[in-house]
Amino acid sequence: MRFAMTRRTALKIVHWSVVPLTMWFLLVTPQDVAQVGAWAIRLHSVLGLVFVTLALLWTADYLRRGLASRPGPKLGPRARRVHWWLHRVLIWGLFGVAVTGFLLGLTASRQLWAGGIVPIAVPLGMPRANDLVGQLHSIEFYLLAAIVAFHAGFHIWRHLRLRDNALRIMMPRALHRFL
């Protein structure tokens, strides 16, 4: 028996896997895990590797097939435009976080490993550039988190105000009865 996963199912898995990872990186910083110990640093790094892998897979899917979502018939022209921009900004924002993470490894003074598994980049030993990229990476991530919050609000608004099942489409089937 073969199991063929649909694109929508795969994107739901990616979507709902990225959500807790985003929350983790919002609440837990590298300085926090460094205080706990080496195992926490490694866990944080493994979670970062998973996050980046999912972000790159999502971006690759978007580049190959475009957006999986459609604005829906109940959205007005302005809300359709918000939908169009919002989803693209999220995908490119995830890709940007992955790129600046790579640049952190590239400008580092020593070899950094994603999850202790994959070398991030050949370190060039550029401390000033590394500090700048680190700041950009942080700002980019927190800006992306704000866009994620707006995205969630937009879909909750659609669900409650327009009653267009926008949340039900992306929620796992087991949660549909609560929506």
N, C-alpha and C positions, 0 to 999 in steps of 0.2 A: 504494500500500500504506500503510495507516494503522497506526501503532503506538499501542496503548492501554496505558498503564501502570496496573497494578493498584495499589490502595492499599498493599498490603503491600510491593510493590517500591519505591514512592515513599517509604514510611517507612523502609525499609532504607537507601535512599540518604541520607535526612536523618540517620538514626541514625549511619551510618558516616562521614558528613561532619562531624557535630558532635564525634565522638570526637577526631580529630586537632586540631581547633580548640580544644577544651577543654584538651588537653595543651599546645598552644602558649601559651594564656593562663595556664596554671599555671606554665609554665617561663619565659616571657618577659614582663616587666613594661614599662609605658610608660617607666620610667627606663632600662631596658636598651636599648630601641630609640632613645631620645633620644641616647644616647652614640654610636650608629652613624651617625646622620645623618637628614636629611629623608626620604630614600627609605624608610628603615626605619620611620619614624613613619607614613608613608603606607601602607606594606604592613600594618603592625599595625592601622591604622584600617580598611583594606579588609577584612582578616580579621574584624575586629569587626563590620563591616556584614554580611558573609556569615553570621557566627554569629547575629546578631540576626534577620536575615531568616529563617534556618532555624528559630530558636526561635519566632518569631511564626507561621510556617507550621504548625509542629507543634502549637502551642497552638490555632490556628484549626481544624485538622483534629480535634483532640480535642474542642473545643467543638461542632463540627458533627456528628461521628460517634461520639464516645466513644473509649474505648481500643480499640486494634486487637488487643491481646493478651488471652488468657484464662489463668487460673491453671494449668490442666492437671489431669488427673485424679489424678496421683500426689501432688499437694501435699495435706498435711494442713490442718486448719482454721486453725491459726496461720500456717502458711506462705502460705495463701491470703490471709489478712488482710495479711501483709507485702507480698505481691505487689500487692494492691489499693492500699495506701498508697504503696508505693515508686514505682510508675509515675506516680501522680498528683502526688506531691511533685516528681518529676523534671520533669514537664511544667510545673507551676506555678513551679518554681524557675527553669527556663529563661526563662519569661515575666517573672519578677521581676527577673532580671538585665537583661533588655531594658528594663524599666521604670526601674530605677535608673540605667541608662546614659542614658536619655532625661532623667531628672532631673539628671544631671551636666551635660548640655548646657543644660538650662533654668536652672540656678543659676550657670552659668559667667559670667565677666565679659566674654568675647568669644565670637563665633560659632564653634562647633565643627562640624566637618563629618565625617560618617561616610564614610570612604574618600575624602574630598575630593569626594564626589559629592552626598551628601544632607545638608542642614543638620539637625542633631540637634534643635534647638529654638531659639526666640528667647531669647537670653541675658538674664537678669534682673539679673546682677551682684550675686549674693548669696554672698560668699566664705565666710562661716561655714556657711551651708547647704550650699554646694558641698563644703566639707571633710567635713561630716557625711555627706552623700550618698556621697561618695567612700569613706569608711570603711565605710558600710553596703554599698555595691556590692562592695568587696573581701571583706568578711566573708561576704556572701551567695554570692559566687562560690566561695570556698574551702569553704564549707559544702556548696554544691552539688557540688563536686568530691569531697568525702568521701562524699556520698550516691551519686554515680556509682560510686565505688570499692566501696561496699557493694552497689550494684546489680549490678556485674560479679561480685563474690564470690557473691552470691545465685544468679545464673544459672550460674556455674561449679559451685557446690554442687549445684544441681539436675541439671546435666548429669552430674557424676561420681557423686554419691550416689544420685540417683533414676533416673538413666539415662533421662530423659524427653525428650531431644532439644531441650532449651530453647535451647541455643546454635545448633544446626543450623537452627532456624527463622529466626533473625535473621542468620545468616552468609550471605555470598554462596555460591552453589552451588559455585563452584570450590574452596572451602575445606572442603566437607562431608567429603571423604575423610580429612581430618586429625582429624575429631572422632569 
